[in-house]
């Protein structure tokens, strides 16, 4: 009888470890997908802000992820670069990717920010 109880306990522990490992792998995959969705939003925002700085960025859905892109105002560095003979203009872009809502088992959230110089 003792042997049956020990074997059942070992099986229960192995089952629990397998479930935990599967959940961890799924969560890791969702976080990687959220990062890539935020990166796509960041690239979209950079292209949009450089093409037309006065135009506002927007949000979009990408494979179930809600991606919100925020294009900040332009910063002009008044000290011109003597070698180039022009002022430096920088644009701030922020992208946030969200899947699900907080508290969900598959909730994923990533935010990326970039500052780019206008050529």
Order of alpha helices (4+ residues) and beta strands (2+ residues): alpha-beta-beta-beta-beta
